[in-house]
Amino acid sequence: MTELQEEIRELCRSRDAVILAHYYVDGAVQEVADYVGDSFYLAKVAKSDSHRTIVFCGVTFMGESACILNPDKTVLMPAPDAVCPMALMVSAEDIAAMRAKYDDLAVVCYINSMADIKALSDICVTSSNALKVVRSLPQKNIFFIPDGNLGRYVAAQVPEKNIILNKGFCHVHASISARNLEAALREHPGAEIIAHPECNEEVCSLAEFLGSTKELIEHVRAAPAQEFIVCTEQGVLHEMRKVAPGKQFYFVGARQICPNMKRITLENVRRCLAEREPCVTVEDALRQKAAIPLERMLAAARS
């Protein structure tokens, strides 16, 4: 452990703080964190962990969600300008229009969204539990927001529902194309293609395994294949190498790095712990409304 990492760990002890890091942040930040995982796992940890301060190494909607679920804790964001563009790709007007059009409608909100949108939704989901949640809902019509690609993936798996798609997308996953994959396969003909369902339909159709970030990591650990073409953000490489040493991983998209996730550094993690800011705040009336779909998501996972 470097001197800077040791300083961060000492600050955590003195501040009664826990560090949560998403798989997409830099590997050095993952190494200093107490917990590393996908959005769903980190939301559960934020809710259950006993520390009074949470340092959330991820994009802003993740820190917001931790704040919504833990109003009695302090939530620090090392990079408050690390905004997920997809989280901004749906509006209150979009939701109102769908509620006016369909009587029997559930607004299913991907956790990759801001608090004001969560507050207008019926339930939140992540890529790891979206299928289970949508199947469990009594409504026939589902407005899936904000990610159209994940919504399309859910729609294909749950044909009994009428899934209404939004036009949002993750620019990192959208940067990967079928042409990228075909070129990579020519270079690595024995590699298995694995992809996150946030990818475009043409990429998902070529993948031999589709899954959430955590599911992709678990797959490369257990699969007999020794080489993988990985269609998701490159930050997963740090954990994949840990769980599957000796296996080879290839990335093919020109923009398979999320610049917002990479805004989190050891330096700004140390600074936010030392200064106890920037602190995430969500106005109480909004927090109470946004907590309902998040709590429903966690309850659905327990059932």
Salt bridges, closest charged atoms under 4 A:
GLU7 OE2 - ARG270 NH1 3.88
GLU10 OE1 - ARG13 NH2 3.09
GLU31 OE2 - HIS238 NE2 2.70
GLU31 OE2 - LYS242 NZ 3.19
ASP34 OD1 - ARG9 NH2 2.79
ASP49 OD2 - HIS51 ND1 2.72
ASP72 OD2 - ARG52 NH2 3.65
ASP81 OD2 - ARG263 NH1 3.18
ASP122 OD2 - ARG99 NH2 3.09
GLU187 OE1 - HIS188 NE2 3.81
GLU192 OE2 - HIS219 NE2 2.68
GLU198 OE1 - HIS173 ND1 3.13
GLU233 OE2 - LYS262 NZ 2.61
ASP284 OD1 - ARG287 NE 3.33
GLU295 OE2 - LYS47 NZ 2.93
